[in-house]
Amino acid sequence: MNVRRRLIPAVAAAGALAALSACSTDSAAAGNTGRFDVVASFYPMAFLAEQIGGDHVHVTSLTQPGQEPHDLEISAKQTAQLQESDAVLYLKNLQPSVDDAVAQSEVKTKIDAATLTSLEEHGNEVGGHAAAHDDEHGEETGGKDPHIWLDPVKYAQVAQGVGAAFEKADPDHAADYKANTAALVKKLDALNTKFKDGLAHTDSKVFITTHAAFGYLAERYGLTEEAINGLDPESEPSAHRVKDLETMAKADGVTTVFYETLVSDRTAKTIASDAGLKTDVLDPIEGITAKSRGKDYFAVQEANLKALQSALGAK
């Protein structure tokens, strides 16, 4: 049974949905709104569309708050929304049902975020073994880590590509799209500086997570992410893997095991308890819910930075 599905009751998801902006969660028809209609596959894509498009766009997110993006199965209604939209913004190979719907649609502007920056392989690090080849997410992305939005630099590269696509598709508002993109990139550059400065001097450079969502972020700031489950947050780690992590934690001065708001903390807490470590949240920002430590991408990233600083002993 899918752990993430079990953890997100319908009531909680509905409450989180109401808390978000109407723009990113509007369930009305995506087309014929009088604005540039954009269908986004999940939160990181919807956030870009909103920030870049401003008042000129109407954004519909296919993935609702609290729903794990990989689990998405597009409904007939969503397929119709996609067909009626002016553009679709998605991350190819992350959500197979989205890929199929996009391929079959006649949407004129199809923006694949995976083509706007470079993707790399990430997985378990202890012993130099990458687990991307044998887990669910790795199979979906051909061995490539899809979590590009967690690296502010890569996310800025995607933003620039999205902005250029909006300018071309909706030239009447090109100047505003260009200005909005520049403003967003500036904020992402500032976030990058905060991470770089905030993690420059720490007692440890190693952190443990439930799954390898933070490979790009770790690589960007000279850290090492040790993932309990590789790229698949729902697999169970082997006894050998747990032993390796406990040994590594002692050797590298690890203090904290991180887990996600949408995934069971049972394994993280078990390993932490056995190794005498603390637990805390490190959010992969696949969606914003009532449990998120912030109302948008930037707020949650700020919370992630503070959590890492605390766990790593930032000076």
PLY file of the C-alpha trace (Angstrom):
ply
format ascii 1.0
element vertex 315
property float x
property float y
property float z
element edge 314
property int vertex1
property int vertex2
end_header
0.00 0.00 0.00
1.28 3.48 -0.84
2.46 5.14 2.36
1.84 8.63 1.09
-1.74 7.91 0.11
-2.45 6.55 3.58
-1.01 9.61 5.28
-3.07 12.28 3.55
-6.73 12.08 4.54
-9.21 13.70 2.23
-10.21 16.22 4.87
-6.65 17.42 5.37
-6.10 17.72 1.65
-9.31 19.69 1.26
-8.33 22.03 4.08
-4.93 22.63 2.56
-6.54 23.27 -0.80
-8.67 26.03 0.65
-5.64 27.64 2.22
-3.79 28.03 -1.04
-4.20 30.80 -3.57
-7.07 30.37 -5.97
-4.73 30.82 -8.90
-2.75 27.63 -8.42
-5.64 25.46 -7.34
-8.51 26.69 -9.45
-10.55 23.70 -10.56
-12.52 25.65 -13.15
-12.03 24.98 -16.83
-8.50 25.83 -17.86
-9.55 27.37 -21.18
-11.55 30.40 -22.21
-10.80 32.50 -19.12
-9.76 35.62 -21.01
-6.20 35.14 -19.82
-3.23 33.04 -20.88
-4.34 29.64 -19.60
-1.55 27.47 -18.21
-1.92 23.93 -16.90
0.92 23.02 -14.52
1.71 19.44 -13.55
2.48 20.03 -9.85
3.35 22.75 -7.34
6.91 23.74 -8.38
5.69 24.22 -11.95
2.52 26.07 -10.89
4.57 28.39 -8.69
6.79 29.35 -11.62
3.79 29.98 -13.86
2.16 32.22 -11.25
5.30 34.19 -10.47
6.19 34.74 -14.12
2.68 35.15 -15.50
1.26 37.43 -12.82
-2.19 38.81 -13.62
-1.93 37.75 -17.25
-2.18 34.02 -16.58
-4.75 31.61 -15.21
-2.96 28.61 -13.68
-4.53 25.21 -13.08
-2.48 22.61 -11.17
-3.11 18.96 -12.02
-1.77 17.81 -8.64
-3.76 18.88 -5.61
-2.19 19.87 -2.25
-1.36 16.78 -0.21
-1.29 14.52 -3.27
2.03 12.86 -4.02
2.92 13.95 -7.59
4.10 10.49 -8.67
0.71 9.03 -7.79
-1.25 11.34 -10.10
-3.66 9.71 -12.51
-5.26 12.33 -14.74
-9.05 12.38 -14.80
-11.23 12.96 -17.85
-11.97 16.47 -16.56
-8.28 17.26 -16.24
-7.64 15.91 -19.72
-10.27 18.33 -21.01
-8.65 21.20 -19.09
-5.35 20.34 -20.70
-6.86 20.31 -24.18
-8.42 23.74 -23.67
-5.32 25.40 -22.25
-2.90 27.72 -24.02
0.19 26.11 -22.48
1.24 23.20 -20.31
4.23 23.33 -17.95
5.47 19.96 -16.70
8.55 17.92 -15.79
8.79 15.03 -18.21
9.32 11.51 -16.81
8.20 12.50 -13.31
4.47 11.84 -13.81
3.77 9.24 -16.53
0.07 10.06 -16.77
0.90 13.70 -17.43
3.43 12.74 -20.10
0.83 10.61 -21.88
-1.82 13.33 -21.73
0.58 16.00 -22.99
1.76 13.79 -25.84
-1.83 13.20 -26.96
-2.95 16.79 -26.56
-2.96 19.51 -29.18
-1.72 22.21 -26.81
0.40 24.59 -28.86
2.89 25.46 -26.13
4.37 22.49 -24.29
7.09 23.42 -21.80
9.16 20.58 -20.40
11.18 21.83 -17.41
13.58 18.89 -17.76
14.88 20.41 -20.99
15.62 23.79 -19.39
18.45 22.61 -17.11
20.67 19.55 -16.72
19.57 16.45 -14.80
22.00 14.22 -12.90
21.98 10.86 -11.14
21.65 10.80 -7.36
20.90 8.02 -4.87
22.33 6.39 -1.76
25.82 7.64 -1.00
27.21 5.29 1.66
29.72 3.06 -0.06
29.36 5.05 -3.25
26.28 3.11 -4.35
23.67 5.01 -6.35
20.23 3.51 -5.93
18.55 5.38 -8.77
18.64 2.38 -11.08
16.48 0.12 -8.95
13.85 2.31 -7.39
10.50 3.67 -8.48
11.55 7.26 -9.13
14.77 6.22 -10.81
12.86 4.10 -13.28
10.48 6.95 -14.02
13.32 9.38 -14.76
15.67 7.00 -16.53
18.10 7.10 -13.60
18.02 10.90 -13.39
17.07 12.78 -10.23
14.00 14.96 -10.98
14.26 17.25 -7.92
15.80 20.20 -9.78
13.58 22.79 -8.08
15.32 22.28 -4.73
18.49 23.84 -6.15
17.79 27.60 -6.48
20.31 27.88 -9.31
18.71 25.15 -11.40
15.24 26.44 -10.56
16.32 29.87 -11.82
17.48 28.29 -15.08
14.07 26.67 -15.49
12.38 29.99 -14.68
14.30 31.73 -17.45
13.23 29.08 -19.94
9.60 29.30 -18.85
9.69 33.08 -19.13
11.04 32.89 -22.67
8.32 30.39 -23.61
5.59 32.64 -22.18
6.97 35.63 -24.10
6.85 33.69 -27.36
3.40 32.20 -26.77
1.78 35.42 -25.51
3.73 38.28 -27.13
1.21 40.95 -26.10
2.46 40.61 -22.53
6.07 39.72 -23.28
7.50 42.77 -21.51
5.73 41.87 -18.27
6.81 38.24 -18.50
10.39 39.32 -19.01
10.26 41.68 -16.03
8.58 39.10 -13.79
11.12 36.46 -14.77
13.99 38.81 -13.96
12.45 39.57 -10.55
12.00 35.87 -9.78
15.53 35.01 -10.85
16.83 37.81 -8.62
14.96 36.32 -5.64
16.31 32.87 -6.44
19.83 34.29 -6.70
19.37 35.85 -3.26
18.13 32.51 -1.89
21.18 30.81 -3.37
23.41 33.32 -1.59
21.61 32.67 1.71
22.17 28.94 1.38
25.78 29.39 0.29
26.64 31.74 3.16
24.48 29.95 5.72
26.06 26.55 5.08
29.63 27.63 4.40
30.89 26.95 7.92
29.36 23.96 9.70
30.55 21.28 12.12
29.40 18.55 9.74
28.73 18.38 6.01
26.65 15.19 6.12
22.90 14.86 6.61
20.52 11.90 6.51
17.13 12.02 4.74
14.36 9.51 4.20
14.89 9.65 0.44
17.34 11.28 -1.94
15.41 14.41 -2.82
18.19 16.83 -1.93
21.04 15.65 -4.13
21.18 18.84 -6.19
21.01 21.04 -3.10
23.73 19.04 -1.36
25.99 19.18 -4.40
25.45 22.93 -4.78
26.52 23.73 -1.22
29.27 21.19 -0.64
27.19 18.80 1.47
26.65 15.05 1.37
23.14 13.64 1.50
22.84 10.13 2.90
19.44 8.76 1.89
17.79 5.93 3.79
15.79 4.81 0.76
17.57 6.29 -2.24
15.20 8.07 -4.61
12.22 5.97 -3.52
10.76 7.28 -0.23
8.43 4.30 0.15
10.89 1.40 0.09
12.13 -0.26 3.27
15.89 -0.01 3.93
17.84 -3.22 4.47
19.40 -4.06 7.83
22.82 -3.61 6.20
21.84 -0.15 5.00
20.65 0.88 8.46
23.90 -0.37 10.01
25.93 1.58 7.44
23.99 4.74 8.24
24.47 4.36 11.97
28.21 3.82 11.53
28.48 6.78 9.18
26.47 9.00 11.53
28.96 8.44 14.33
31.98 8.94 12.08
30.70 12.15 10.46
29.10 13.81 13.47
25.54 13.54 12.16
22.96 14.80 14.66
19.65 14.57 12.80
17.62 12.28 10.57
15.30 14.27 8.29
11.87 13.14 7.12
9.13 14.69 4.98
5.71 16.01 5.96
3.93 13.70 3.47
5.83 10.51 4.28
5.71 8.36 7.41
8.40 9.28 9.93
8.46 5.75 11.35
11.70 4.61 9.69
13.44 7.92 10.36
12.50 7.83 14.04
13.52 4.20 14.40
16.97 4.82 12.95
17.34 8.03 14.94
16.39 6.29 18.17
18.80 3.41 17.60
21.65 5.79 16.78
20.83 8.38 19.44
19.95 11.06 16.90
17.23 13.71 16.59
14.60 13.98 13.85
13.39 17.02 11.94
11.58 17.95 8.73
13.29 18.72 5.42
10.60 19.50 2.87
11.05 18.52 -0.82
8.34 21.07 -1.69
6.37 18.78 -3.99
3.24 20.52 -2.71
2.19 23.05 -0.08
-0.15 21.79 2.64
-1.24 22.85 6.10
1.76 20.89 7.43
4.26 22.85 5.35
6.62 25.21 7.16
5.65 28.14 4.97
3.03 29.26 2.47
5.16 29.20 -0.67
8.41 27.94 -2.18
10.61 30.66 -0.70
9.21 30.36 2.82
9.67 26.58 2.86
13.21 26.87 1.49
14.03 29.34 4.27
12.73 26.78 6.77
14.82 24.07 5.09
17.92 26.23 5.42
17.32 26.79 9.12
16.78 23.07 9.67
20.03 22.24 7.90
21.94 24.92 9.79
20.70 23.53 13.10
21.46 19.91 12.17
24.90 20.63 10.74
26.05 23.02 13.45
26.33 26.18 11.36
28.65 28.86 12.74
0 1
1 2
2 3
3 4
4 5
5 6
6 7
7 8
8 9
9 10
10 11
11 12
12 13
13 14
14 15
15 16
16 17
17 18
18 19
19 20
20 21
21 22
22 23
23 24
24 25
25 26
26 27
27 28
28 29
29 30
30 31
31 32
32 33
33 34
34 35
35 36
36 37
37 38
38 39
39 40
40 41
41 42
42 43
43 44
44 45
45 46
46 47
47 48
48 49
49 50
50 51
51 52
52 53
53 54
54 55
55 56
56 57
57 58
58 59
59 60
60 61
61 62
62 63
63 64
64 65
65 66
66 67
67 68
68 69
69 70
70 71
71 72
72 73
73 74
74 75
75 76
76 77
77 78
78 79
79 80
80 81
81 82
82 83
83 84
84 85
85 86
86 87
87 88
88 89
89 90
90 91
91 92
92 93
93 94
94 95
95 96
96 97
97 98
98 99
99 100
100 101
101 102
102 103
103 104
104 105
105 106
106 107
107 108
108 109
109 110
110 111
111 112
112 113
113 114
114 115
115 116
116 117
117 118
118 119
119 120
120 121
121 122
122 123
123 124
124 125
125 126
126 127
127 128
128 129
129 130
130 131
131 132
132 133
133 134
134 135
135 136
136 137
137 138
138 139
139 140
140 141
141 142
142 143
143 144
144 145
145 146
146 147
147 148
148 149
149 150
150 151
151 152
152 153
153 154
154 155
155 156
156 157
157 158
158 159
159 160
160 161
161 162
162 163
163 164
164 165
165 166
166 167
167 168
168 169
169 170
170 171
171 172
172 173
173 174
174 175
175 176
176 177
177 178
178 179
179 180
180 181
181 182
182 183
183 184
184 185
185 186
186 187
187 188
188 189
189 190
190 191
191 192
192 193
193 194
194 195
195 196
196 197
197 198
198 199
199 200
200 201
201 202
202 203
203 204
204 205
205 206
206 207
207 208
208 209
209 210
210 211
211 212
212 213
213 214
214 215
215 216
216 217
217 218
218 219
219 220
220 221
221 222
222 223
223 224
224 225
225 226
226 227
227 228
228 229
229 230
230 231
231 232
232 233
233 234
234 235
235 236
236 237
237 238
238 239
239 240
240 241
241 242
242 243
243 244
244 245
245 246
246 247
247 248
248 249
249 250
250 251
251 252
252 253
253 254
254 255
255 256
256 257
257 258
258 259
259 260
260 261
261 262
262 263
263 264
264 265
265 266
266 267
267 268
268 269
269 270
270 271
271 272
272 273
273 274
274 275
275 276
276 277
277 278
278 279
279 280
280 281
281 282
282 283
283 284
284 285
285 286
286 287
287 288
288 289
289 290
290 291
291 292
292 293
293 294
294 295
295 296
296 297
297 298
298 299
299 300
300 301
301 302
302 303
303 304
304 305
305 306
306 307
307 308
308 309
309 310
310 311
311 312
312 313
313 314
